[in-house]
Amino acid sequence: MQDLLKDIILKGCDKKIAKKGDQVGVSFYAFFSNKNDRPELLMEAAEWWIMTHKLNHFEKAVKIKRLIHGDTGQ
């Protein structure tokens, strides 16, 4: 996973956790604007989320942060 995408996801998770607490759930769509101005990053996030980790549509933000920190760049 690109460092840019990791940064986007981690910052998004931190923002959601700060606003709604440790139990907040997120979807990979939450990290992108509705404009679809970064389709390559969106597809990379979708592949990482769905194909690599087989995650549900909504997952706890703290879980996503753990996965990102442990991600080896697969």
Distance bins in CASP14 RR format, pairs under 12 A and 6 or more apart:
PFRMAT RR
TARGET T0000
AUTHOR 0000-0000-0000
RMODE 2
METHOD distances of the structure
MODEL  1
1 7 0 0 0 0 0 1 0 0 0 0 0
1 8 0 0 0 0 0 1 0 0 0 0 0
1 9 0 0 0 0 1 0 0 0 0 0 0
1 10 0 0 0 0 0 1 0 0 0 0 0
1 28 0 0 0 0 0 1 0 0 0 0 0
1 41 0 0 0 0 1 0 0 0 0 0 0
1 43 0 0 0 0 0 1 0 0 0 0 0
1 44 1 0 0 1 0 0 0 0 0 0 0
1 45 0 0 0 0 1 0 0 0 0 0 0
1 46 0 0 0 0 0 1 0 0 0 0 0
1 47 0 0 0 0 1 0 0 0 0 0 0
1 48 1 0 1 0 0 0 0 0 0 0 0
1 49 0 0 0 0 0 1 0 0 0 0 0
1 52 0 0 0 0 1 0 0 0 0 0 0
1 53 0 0 0 0 0 1 0 0 0 0 0
1 64 0 0 0 0 0 1 0 0 0 0 0
1 67 0 0 0 0 1 0 0 0 0 0 0
1 68 1 0 0 1 0 0 0 0 0 0 0
1 69 0 0 0 0 0 1 0 0 0 0 0
1 70 0 0 0 0 0 1 0 0 0 0 0
1 71 1 0 1 0 0 0 0 0 0 0 0
1 72 0 0 0 0 1 0 0 0 0 0 0
1 73 1 0 1 0 0 0 0 0 0 0 0
1 74 1 0 0 1 0 0 0 0 0 0 0
2 8 0 0 0 0 1 0 0 0 0 0 0
2 9 0 0 0 0 0 1 0 0 0 0 0
2 38 0 0 0 0 0 1 0 0 0 0 0
2 40 0 0 0 0 1 0 0 0 0 0 0
2 41 1 0 0 1 0 0 0 0 0 0 0
2 43 0 0 0 0 0 1 0 0 0 0 0
2 44 1 0 0 1 0 0 0 0 0 0 0
2 45 0 0 0 0 1 0 0 0 0 0 0
2 47 0 0 0 0 0 1 0 0 0 0 0
2 48 0 0 0 0 0 1 0 0 0 0 0
2 68 0 0 0 0 0 1 0 0 0 0 0
2 71 0 0 0 0 0 1 0 0 0 0 0
2 73 0 0 0 0 1 0 0 0 0 0 0
3 9 0 0 0 0 0 1 0 0 0 0 0
3 10 0 0 0 0 0 1 0 0 0 0 0
3 41 0 0 0 0 0 1 0 0 0 0 0
3 44 0 0 0 0 0 1 0 0 0 0 0
3 68 0 0 0 0 0 1 0 0 0 0 0
3 71 0 0 0 0 0 1 0 0 0 0 0
3 73 0 0 0 0 1 0 0 0 0 0 0
4 10 0 0 0 0 0 1 0 0 0 0 0
4 11 0 0 0 0 0 1 0 0 0 0 0
4 31 0 0 0 0 0 1 0 0 0 0 0
4 38 0 0 0 0 1 0 0 0 0 0 0
4 40 0 0 0 0 0 1 0 0 0 0 0
4 41 1 0 0 1 0 0 0 0 0 0 0
4 44 0 0 0 0 1 0 0 0 0 0 0
4 45 0 0 0 0 0 1 0 0 0 0 0
5 11 0 0 0 0 0 1 0 0 0 0 0
5 12 0 0 0 0 0 1 0 0 0 0 0
5 28 0 0 0 0 1 0 0 0 0 0 0
5 31 0 0 0 0 1 0 0 0 0 0 0
5 32 0 0 0 0 0 1 0 0 0 0 0
5 38 0 0 0 0 1 0 0 0 0 0 0
5 40 0 0 0 0 1 0 0 0 0 0 0
5 41 1 0 1 0 0 0 0 0 0 0 0
5 42 0 0 0 0 1 0 0 0 0 0 0
5 43 0 0 0 0 0 1 0 0 0 0 0
5 44 1 0 1 0 0 0 0 0 0 0 0
5 45 1 0 0 1 0 0 0 0 0 0 0
5 46 0 0 0 0 0 1 0 0 0 0 0
5 47 0 0 0 0 0 1 0 0 0 0 0
5 48 1 0 0 1 0 0 0 0 0 0 0
5 49 0 0 0 0 0 1 0 0 0 0 0
5 64 0 0 0 0 0 1 0 0 0 0 0
5 68 0 0 0 0 1 0 0 0 0 0 0
5 71 0 0 0 0 0 1 0 0 0 0 0
5 73 0 0 0 0 0 1 0 0 0 0 0
6 12 0 0 0 0 0 1 0 0 0 0 0
6 13 0 0 0 0 0 1 0 0 0 0 0
6 31 0 0 0 0 0 1 0 0 0 0 0
6 41 0 0 0 0 0 1 0 0 0 0 0
6 44 0 0 0 0 0 1 0 0 0 0 0
6 45 0 0 0 0 0 1 0 0 0 0 0
6 48 0 0 0 0 1 0 0 0 0 0 0
6 64 0 0 0 0 0 1 0 0 0 0 0
6 65 0 0 0 0 0 1 0 0 0 0 0
6 67 0 0 0 0 0 1 0 0 0 0 0
6 68 1 0 1 0 0 0 0 0 0 0 0
6 69 0 0 0 0 1 0 0 0 0 0 0
6 70 0 0 0 0 0 1 0 0 0 0 0
6 71 1 0 0 1 0 0 0 0 0 0 0
6 72 0 0 0 0 0 1 0 0 0 0 0
6 73 0 0 0 0 1 0 0 0 0 0 0
7 13 0 0 0 0 0 1 0 0 0 0 0
7 14 0 0 0 0 0 1 0 0 0 0 0
7 31 0 0 0 0 0 1 0 0 0 0 0
7 41 0 0 0 0 0 1 0 0 0 0 0
7 68 0 0 0 0 1 0 0 0 0 0 0
8 14 0 0 0 0 0 1 0 0 0 0 0
8 15 0 0 0 0 0 1 0 0 0 0 0
8 26 0 0 0 0 0 1 0 0 0 0 0
8 28 0 0 0 0 0 1 0 0 0 0 0
8 30 0 0 0 0 0 1 0 0 0 0 0
8 31 1 0 1 0 0 0 0 0 0 0 0
8 32 0 0 0 0 1 0 0 0 0 0 0
8 33 0 0 0 0 0 1 0 0 0 0 0
8 38 0 0 0 0 1 0 0 0 0 0 0
8 41 1 0 0 1 0 0 0 0 0 0 0
8 42 0 0 0 0 0 1 0 0 0 0 0
8 44 0 0 0 0 0 1 0 0 0 0 0
8 45 0 0 0 0 1 0 0 0 0 0 0
8 48 0 0 0 0 0 1 0 0 0 0 0
8 64 0 0 0 0 0 1 0 0 0 0 0
8 68 0 0 0 0 0 1 0 0 0 0 0
9 15 0 0 0 0 0 1 0 0 0 0 0
9 16 0 0 0 0 0 1 0 0 0 0 0
9 26 0 0 0 0 1 0 0 0 0 0 0
9 27 0 0 0 0 0 1 0 0 0 0 0
9 28 1 0 0 1 0 0 0 0 0 0 0
9 29 0 0 0 0 0 1 0 0 0 0 0
9 30 0 0 0 0 1 0 0 0 0 0 0
9 31 1 0 1 0 0 0 0 0 0 0 0
9 32 0 0 0 0 0 1 0 0 0 0 0
9 41 0 0 0 0 1 0 0 0 0 0 0
9 42 0 0 0 0 0 1 0 0 0 0 0
9 44 0 0 0 0 0 1 0 0 0 0 0
9 45 1 0 0 1 0 0 0 0 0 0 0
9 48 0 0 0 0 1 0 0 0 0 0 0
9 49 0 0 0 0 1 0 0 0 0 0 0
9 59 0 0 0 0 0 1 0 0 0 0 0
9 61 0 0 0 0 1 0 0 0 0 0 0
9 63 0 0 0 0 0 1 0 0 0 0 0
9 64 1 0 0 1 0 0 0 0 0 0 0
9 65 0 0 0 0 1 0 0 0 0 0 0
9 66 0 0 0 0 0 1 0 0 0 0 0
9 67 0 0 0 0 1 0 0 0 0 0 0
9 68 1 0 1 0 0 0 0 0 0 0 0
9 69 0 0 0 0 0 1 0 0 0 0 0
9 71 0 0 0 0 1 0 0 0 0 0 0
10 16 0 0 0 0 0 1 0 0 0 0 0
10 17 0 0 0 0 0 1 0 0 0 0 0
10 26 0 0 0 0 0 1 0 0 0 0 0
10 31 0 0 0 0 1 0 0 0 0 0 0
10 61 0 0 0 0 1 0 0 0 0 0 0
10 62 0 0 0 0 0 1 0 0 0 0 0
10 64 0 0 0 0 1 0 0 0 0 0 0
10 65 1 0 0 1 0 0 0 0 0 0 0
10 66 0 0 0 0 0 1 0 0 0 0 0
10 67 0 0 0 0 0 1 0 0 0 0 0
10 68 1 0 1 0 0 0 0 0 0 0 0
10 69 0 0 0 0 1 0 0 0 0 0 0
10 70 0 0 0 0 0 1 0 0 0 0 0
10 71 0 0 0 0 0 1 0 0 0 0 0
11 17 0 0 0 0 0 1 0 0 0 0 0
11 18 0 0 0 0 0 1 0 0 0 0 0
11 26 0 0 0 0 0 1 0 0 0 0 0
11 30 0 0 0 0 0 1 0 0 0 0 0
11 31 0 0 0 0 1 0 0 0 0 0 0
11 61 0 0 0 0 0 1 0 0 0 0 0
11 64 0 0 0 0 0 1 0 0 0 0 0
11 65 0 0 0 0 0 1 0 0 0 0 0
11 68 0 0 0 0 0 1 0 0 0 0 0
12 18 0 0 0 0 1 0 0 0 0 0 0
12 19 0 0 0 0 0 1 0 0 0 0 0
12 20 0 0 0 0 0 1 0 0 0 0 0
12 24 0 0 0 0 0 1 0 0 0 0 0
12 25 0 0 0 0 0 1 0 0 0 0 0
12 26 1 0 0 1 0 0 0 0 0 0 0
12 27 0 0 0 0 0 1 0 0 0 0 0
12 28 0 0 0 0 0 1 0 0 0 0 0
12 29 0 0 0 0 0 1 0 0 0 0 0
12 30 1 0 0 1 0 0 0 0 0 0 0
12 31 1 0 1 0 0 0 0 0 0 0 0
12 32 0 0 0 0 0 1 0 0 0 0 0
12 45 0 0 0 0 0 1 0 0 0 0 0
12 61 1 0 0 1 0 0 0 0 0 0 0
12 64 0 0 0 0 1 0 0 0 0 0 0
12 65 0 0 0 0 1 0 0 0 0 0 0
12 68 0 0 0 0 0 1 0 0 0 0 0
13 19 0 0 0 0 0 1 0 0 0 0 0
13 20 0 0 0 0 0 1 0 0 0 0 0
13 21 0 0 0 0 0 1 0 0 0 0 0
13 22 0 0 0 0 0 1 0 0 0 0 0
13 24 0 0 0 0 1 0 0 0 0 0 0
13 25 0 0 0 0 1 0 0 0 0 0 0
13 26 1 0 0 1 0 0 0 0 0 0 0
13 27 0 0 0 0 0 1 0 0 0 0 0
13 28 0 0 0 0 0 1 0 0 0 0 0
13 30 0 0 0 0 1 0 0 0 0 0 0
13 31 0 0 0 0 1 0 0 0 0 0 0
13 59 0 0 0 0 1 0 0 0 0 0 0
13 60 0 0 0 0 1 0 0 0 0 0 0
13 61 1 0 1 0 0 0 0 0 0 0 0
13 62 1 0 0 1 0 0 0 0 0 0 0
13 63 0 0 0 0 1 0 0 0 0 0 0
13 64 1 0 1 0 0 0 0 0 0 0 0
13 65 1 0 1 0 0 0 0 0 0 0 0
13 66 0 0 0 0 1 0 0 0 0 0 0
13 67 0 0 0 0 0 1 0 0 0 0 0
13 68 1 0 0 1 0 0 0 0 0 0 0
13 69 0 0 0 0 0 1 0 0 0 0 0
14 20 0 0 0 0 0 1 0 0 0 0 0
14 21 0 0 0 0 0 1 0 0 0 0 0
14 22 0 0 0 0 0 1 0 0 0 0 0
14 24 0 0 0 0 0 1 0 0 0 0 0
14 26 0 0 0 0 0 1 0 0 0 0 0
14 31 0 0 0 0 0 1 0 0 0 0 0
14 61 0 0 0 0 1 0 0 0 0 0 0
14 62 0 0 0 0 0 1 0 0 0 0 0
14 64 0 0 0 0 0 1 0 0 0 0 0
14 65 1 0 0 1 0 0 0 0 0 0 0
14 68 0 0 0 0 0 1 0 0 0 0 0
15 21 0 0 0 0 0 1 0 0 0 0 0
15 24 0 0 0 0 1 0 0 0 0 0 0
15 26 0 0 0 0 1 0 0 0 0 0 0
15 30 0 0 0 0 1 0 0 0 0 0 0
15 31 0 0 0 0 1 0 0 0 0 0 0
15 61 0 0 0 0 1 0 0 0 0 0 0
15 65 0 0 0 0 0 1 0 0 0 0 0
16 22 0 0 0 0 0 1 0 0 0 0 0
16 23 0 0 0 0 0 1 0 0 0 0 0
16 24 1 0 1 0 0 0 0 0 0 0 0
16 25 1 0 0 1 0 0 0 0 0 0 0
16 26 1 0 1 0 0 0 0 0 0 0 0
16 27 0 0 0 0 0 1 0 0 0 0 0
16 30 1 0 0 1 0 0 0 0 0 0 0
16 31 0 0 0 0 1 0 0 0 0 0 0
16 58 0 0 0 0 0 1 0 0 0 0 0
16 59 0 0 0 0 0 1 0 0 0 0 0
16 60 0 0 0 0 1 0 0 0 0 0 0
16 61 1 0 1 0 0 0 0 0 0 0 0
16 62 0 0 0 0 1 0 0 0 0 0 0
16 64 0 0 0 0 1 0 0 0 0 0 0
16 65 0 0 0 0 0 1 0 0 0 0 0
17 23 0 0 0 0 1 0 0 0 0 0 0
17 24 1 0 1 0 0 0 0 0 0 0 0
17 25 0 0 0 0 1 0 0 0 0 0 0
17 26 0 0 0 0 1 0 0 0 0 0 0
17 60 0 0 0 0 1 0 0 0 0 0 0
17 61 1 0 1 0 0 0 0 0 0 0 0
17 62 1 0 0 1 0 0 0 0 0 0 0
17 63 0 0 0 0 0 1 0 0 0 0 0
17 64 0 0 0 0 0 1 0 0 0 0 0
17 65 0 0 0 0 1 0 0 0 0 0 0
18 24 0 0 0 0 1 0 0 0 0 0 0
18 61 0 0 0 0 1 0 0 0 0 0 0
19 25 0 0 0 0 0 1 0 0 0 0 0
19 26 0 0 0 0 0 1 0 0 0 0 0
19 30 0 0 0 0 0 1 0 0 0 0 0
19 61 0 0 0 0 0 1 0 0 0 0 0
20 26 0 0 0 0 1 0 0 0 0 0 0
20 30 0 0 0 0 0 1 0 0 0 0 0
20 60 0 0 0 0 0 1 0 0 0 0 0
20 61 0 0 0 0 1 0 0 0 0 0 0
20 62 0 0 0 0 0 1 0 0 0 0 0
21 60 0 0 0 0 0 1 0 0 0 0 0
21 61 0 0 0 0 1 0 0 0 0 0 0
21 62 0 0 0 0 1 0 0 0 0 0 0
22 60 1 0 0 1 0 0 0 0 0 0 0
22 61 1 0 0 1 0 0 0 0 0 0 0
22 62 1 0 1 0 0 0 0 0 0 0 0
22 63 0 0 0 0 0 1 0 0 0 0 0
22 65 0 0 0 0 0 1 0 0 0 0 0
22 66 0 0 0 0 0 1 0 0 0 0 0
23 58 0 0 0 0 0 1 0 0 0 0 0
23 59 0 0 0 0 0 1 0 0 0 0 0
23 60 1 0 0 1 0 0 0 0 0 0 0
23 61 0 0 0 0 1 0 0 0 0 0 0
23 62 0 0 0 0 1 0 0 0 0 0 0
23 63 0 0 0 0 0 1 0 0 0 0 0
24 30 0 0 0 0 1 0 0 0 0 0 0
24 58 0 0 0 0 1 0 0 0 0 0 0
24 59 0 0 0 0 0 1 0 0 0 0 0
24 60 1 0 0 1 0 0 0 0 0 0 0
24 61 1 0 1 0 0 0 0 0 0 0 0
24 62 0 0 0 0 1 0 0 0 0 0 0
24 63 0 0 0 0 0 1 0 0 0 0 0
24 64 0 0 0 0 0 1 0 0 0 0 0
24 65 0 0 0 0 0 1 0 0 0 0 0
25 55 0 0 0 0 0 1 0 0 0 0 0
25 56 0 0 0 0 1 0 0 0 0 0 0
25 57 0 0 0 0 1 0 0 0 0 0 0
25 58 1 0 1 0 0 0 0 0 0 0 0
25 59 1 0 0 1 0 0 0 0 0 0 0
25 60 1 0 1 0 0 0 0 0 0 0 0
25 61 1 0 1 0 0 0 0 0 0 0 0
25 62 0 0 0 0 1 0 0 0 0 0 0
25 63 0 0 0 0 1 0 0 0 0 0 0
25 64 0 0 0 0 1 0 0 0 0 0 0
25 65 0 0 0 0 0 1 0 0 0 0 0
26 32 0 0 0 0 0 1 0 0 0 0 0
26 45 0 0 0 0 0 1 0 0 0 0 0
26 49 0 0 0 0 1 0 0 0 0 0 0
26 55 0 0 0 0 0 1 0 0 0 0 0
26 56 0 0 0 0 0 1 0 0 0 0 0
26 57 0 0 0 0 1 0 0 0 0 0 0
26 58 1 0 0 1 0 0 0 0 0 0 0
26 59 1 0 0 1 0 0 0 0 0 0 0
26 60 1 0 0 1 0 0 0 0 0 0 0
26 61 1 0 1 0 0 0 0 0 0 0 0
26 62 0 0 0 0 1 0 0 0 0 0 0
26 63 0 0 0 0 1 0 0 0 0 0 0
26 64 1 0 0 1 0 0 0 0 0 0 0
26 65 0 0 0 0 1 0 0 0 0 0 0
26 67 0 0 0 0 0 1 0 0 0 0 0
26 68 0 0 0 0 0 1 0 0 0 0 0
27 42 0 0 0 0 0 1 0 0 0 0 0
27 45 0 0 0 0 1 0 0 0 0 0 0
27 46 0 0 0 0 0 1 0 0 0 0 0
27 49 0 0 0 0 1 0 0 0 0 0 0
27 50 0 0 0 0 0 1 0 0 0 0 0
27 55 0 0 0 0 1 0 0 0 0 0 0
27 56 0 0 0 0 1 0 0 0 0 0 0
27 57 1 0 1 0 0 0 0 0 0 0 0
27 58 1 0 1 0 0 0 0 0 0 0 0
27 59 1 0 0 1 0 0 0 0 0 0 0
27 60 0 0 0 0 0 1 0 0 0 0 0
27 61 0 0 0 0 0 1 0 0 0 0 0
27 64 0 0 0 0 1 0 0 0 0 0 0
28 41 0 0 0 0 0 1 0 0 0 0 0
28 42 1 0 0 1 0 0 0 0 0 0 0
28 43 0 0 0 0 0 1 0 0 0 0 0
28 44 0 0 0 0 1 0 0 0 0 0 0
28 45 1 0 1 0 0 0 0 0 0 0 0
28 46 1 0 1 0 0 0 0 0 0 0 0
28 47 0 0 0 0 1 0 0 0 0 0 0
28 48 1 0 0 1 0 0 0 0 0 0 0
28 49 1 0 1 0 0 0 0 0 0 0 0
28 50 0 0 0 0 1 0 0 0 0 0 0
28 51 0 0 0 0 0 1 0 0 0 0 0
28 52 0 0 0 0 0 1 0 0 0 0 0
28 53 0 0 0 0 0 1 0 0 0 0 0
28 55 0 0 0 0 1 0 0 0 0 0 0
28 56 0 0 0 0 0 1 0 0 0 0 0
28 57 0 0 0 0 1 0 0 0 0 0 0
28 58 0 0 0 0 1 0 0 0 0 0 0
28 59 0 0 0 0 1 0 0 0 0 0 0
28 61 0 0 0 0 0 1 0 0 0 0 0
28 64 0 0 0 0 1 0 0 0 0 0 0
28 67 0 0 0 0 0 1 0 0 0 0 0
28 68 0 0 0 0 0 1 0 0 0 0 0
29 36 0 0 0 0 0 1 0 0 0 0 0
29 41 0 0 0 0 0 1 0 0 0 0 0
29 42 0 0 0 0 1 0 0 0 0 0 0
29 45 0 0 0 0 1 0 0 0 0 0 0
29 46 0 0 0 0 1 0 0 0 0 0 0
29 49 0 0 0 0 1 0 0 0 0 0 0
29 50 0 0 0 0 0 1 0 0 0 0 0
29 57 0 0 0 0 1 0 0 0 0 0 0
29 58 0 0 0 0 0 1 0 0 0 0 0
30 42 0 0 0 0 0 1 0 0 0 0 0
30 45 0 0 0 0 1 0 0 0 0 0 0
30 49 0 0 0 0 0 1 0 0 0 0 0
30 57 0 0 0 0 0 1 0 0 0 0 0
30 58 0 0 0 0 1 0 0 0 0 0 0
30 59 0 0 0 0 0 1 0 0 0 0 0
30 61 0 0 0 0 1 0 0 0 0 0 0
30 64 0 0 0 0 1 0 0 0 0 0 0
31 38 0 0 0 0 1 0 0 0 0 0 0
31 41 0 0 0 0 1 0 0 0 0 0 0
31 42 0 0 0 0 1 0 0 0 0 0 0
31 44 0 0 0 0 0 1 0 0 0 0 0
31 45 1 0 0 1 0 0 0 0 0 0 0
31 46 0 0 0 0 0 1 0 0 0 0 0
31 48 0 0 0 0 0 1 0 0 0 0 0
31 49 0 0 0 0 1 0 0 0 0 0 0
31 61 0 0 0 0 0 1 0 0 0 0 0
31 64 0 0 0 0 1 0 0 0 0 0 0
31 68 0 0 0 0 0 1 0 0 0 0 0
32 38 1 0 0 1 0 0 0 0 0 0 0
32 39 0 0 0 0 1 0 0 0 0 0 0
32 40 0 0 0 0 0 1 0 0 0 0 0
32 41 1 0 0 1 0 0 0 0 0 0 0
32 42 1 0 1 0 0 0 0 0 0 0 0
32 43 0 0 0 0 0 1 0 0 0 0 0
32 44 0 0 0 0 0 1 0 0 0 0 0
32 45 1 0 0 1 0 0 0 0 0 0 0
32 46 0 0 0 0 1 0 0 0 0 0 0
32 49 0 0 0 0 0 1 0 0 0 0 0
33 39 0 0 0 0 0 1 0 0 0 0 0
33 41 0 0 0 0 0 1 0 0 0 0 0
33 42 0 0 0 0 1 0 0 0 0 0 0
34 42 0 0 0 0 0 1 0 0 0 0 0
35 42 0 0 0 0 0 1 0 0 0 0 0
36 42 1 0 0 1 0 0 0 0 0 0 0
36 43 0 0 0 0 0 1 0 0 0 0 0
38 44 0 0 0 0 1 0 0 0 0 0 0
38 45 0 0 0 0 1 0 0 0 0 0 0
38 46 0 0 0 0 0 1 0 0 0 0 0
39 45 0 0 0 0 0 1 0 0 0 0 0
39 46 0 0 0 0 0 1 0 0 0 0 0
40 46 0 0 0 0 0 1 0 0 0 0 0
40 47 0 0 0 0 0 1 0 0 0 0 0
41 47 0 0 0 0 0 1 0 0 0 0 0
41 48 0 0 0 0 0 1 0 0 0 0 0
42 48 0 0 0 0 0 1 0 0 0 0 0
42 49 0 0 0 0 0 1 0 0 0 0 0
42 50 0 0 0 0 0 1 0 0 0 0 0
43 49 0 0 0 0 0 1 0 0 0 0 0
43 50 0 0 0 0 0 1 0 0 0 0 0
43 51 0 0 0 0 0 1 0 0 0 0 0
44 50 0 0 0 0 0 1 0 0 0 0 0
44 51 0 0 0 0 0 1 0 0 0 0 0
44 52 0 0 0 0 0 1 0 0 0 0 0
44 71 0 0 0 0 0 1 0 0 0 0 0
44 73 0 0 0 0 0 1 0 0 0 0 0
44 74 0 0 0 0 0 1 0 0 0 0 0
45 51 0 0 0 0 0 1 0 0 0 0 0
45 52 0 0 0 0 0 1 0 0 0 0 0
45 53 0 0 0 0 0 1 0 0 0 0 0
45 55 0 0 0 0 0 1 0 0 0 0 0
45 64 0 0 0 0 0 1 0 0 0 0 0
45 67 0 0 0 0 0 1 0 0 0 0 0
45 68 0 0 0 0 0 1 0 0 0 0 0
45 71 0 0 0 0 0 1 0 0 0 0 0
46 52 0 0 0 0 1 0 0 0 0 0 0
46 53 0 0 0 0 0 1 0 0 0 0 0
46 55 0 0 0 0 0 1 0 0 0 0 0
46 57 0 0 0 0 0 1 0 0 0 0 0
47 53 0 0 0 0 1 0 0 0 0 0 0
47 54 0 0 0 0 0 1 0 0 0 0 0
47 55 0 0 0 0 0 1 0 0 0 0 0
47 73 0 0 0 0 0 1 0 0 0 0 0
47 74 0 0 0 0 1 0 0 0 0 0 0
48 54 0 0 0 0 0 1 0 0 0 0 0
48 55 0 0 0 0 1 0 0 0 0 0 0
48 59 0 0 0 0 0 1 0 0 0 0 0
48 64 0 0 0 0 1 0 0 0 0 0 0
48 67 0 0 0 0 1 0 0 0 0 0 0
48 68 0 0 0 0 1 0 0 0 0 0 0
48 71 1 0 0 1 0 0 0 0 0 0 0
48 72 0 0 0 0 0 1 0 0 0 0 0
48 73 0 0 0 0 1 0 0 0 0 0 0
48 74 0 0 0 0 1 0 0 0 0 0 0
49 55 1 0 1 0 0 0 0 0 0 0 0
49 56 0 0 0 0 1 0 0 0 0 0 0
49 57 0 0 0 0 1 0 0 0 0 0 0
49 58 0 0 0 0 0 1 0 0 0 0 0
49 59 0 0 0 0 1 0 0 0 0 0 0
49 63 0 0 0 0 0 1 0 0 0 0 0
49 64 0 0 0 0 1 0 0 0 0 0 0
49 67 0 0 0 0 1 0 0 0 0 0 0
49 68 0 0 0 0 0 1 0 0 0 0 0
49 71 0 0 0 0 0 1 0 0 0 0 0
50 56 0 0 0 0 1 0 0 0 0 0 0
50 57 0 0 0 0 1 0 0 0 0 0 0
50 59 0 0 0 0 0 1 0 0 0 0 0
51 74 0 0 0 0 0 1 0 0 0 0 0
52 67 0 0 0 0 1 0 0 0 0 0 0
52 68 0 0 0 0 0 1 0 0 0 0 0
52 71 0 0 0 0 1 0 0 0 0 0 0
52 72 0 0 0 0 0 1 0 0 0 0 0
52 73 0 0 0 0 1 0 0 0 0 0 0
52 74 1 0 1 0 0 0 0 0 0 0 0
53 59 0 0 0 0 1 0 0 0 0 0 0
53 63 0 0 0 0 1 0 0 0 0 0 0
53 64 0 0 0 0 1 0 0 0 0 0 0
53 66 0 0 0 0 0 1 0 0 0 0 0
53 67 1 0 0 1 0 0 0 0 0 0 0
53 68 0 0 0 0 0 1 0 0 0 0 0
53 70 0 0 0 0 0 1 0 0 0 0 0
53 71 0 0 0 0 1 0 0 0 0 0 0
53 73 0 0 0 0 0 1 0 0 0 0 0
53 74 0 0 0 0 1 0 0 0 0 0 0
54 67 0 0 0 0 0 1 0 0 0 0 0
55 63 0 0 0 0 1 0 0 0 0 0 0
55 64 0 0 0 0 1 0 0 0 0 0 0
55 67 0 0 0 0 1 0 0 0 0 0 0
55 68 0 0 0 0 0 1 0 0 0 0 0
56 63 0 0 0 0 0 1 0 0 0 0 0
56 64 0 0 0 0 0 1 0 0 0 0 0
58 64 0 0 0 0 0 1 0 0 0 0 0
59 65 0 0 0 0 0 1 0 0 0 0 0
59 66 0 0 0 0 0 1 0 0 0 0 0
59 67 0 0 0 0 1 0 0 0 0 0 0
59 68 0 0 0 0 0 1 0 0 0 0 0
60 66 0 0 0 0 1 0 0 0 0 0 0
60 67 0 0 0 0 0 1 0 0 0 0 0
61 67 0 0 0 0 0 1 0 0 0 0 0
61 68 0 0 0 0 0 1 0 0 0 0 0
62 68 0 0 0 0 0 1 0 0 0 0 0
62 69 0 0 0 0 0 1 0 0 0 0 0
63 69 0 0 0 0 0 1 0 0 0 0 0
63 70 0 0 0 0 0 1 0 0 0 0 0
64 70 0 0 0 0 0 1 0 0 0 0 0
64 71 0 0 0 0 0 1 0 0 0 0 0
65 71 0 0 0 0 0 1 0 0 0 0 0
67 73 0 0 0 0 0 1 0 0 0 0 0
67 74 0 0 0 0 0 1 0 0 0 0 0
END
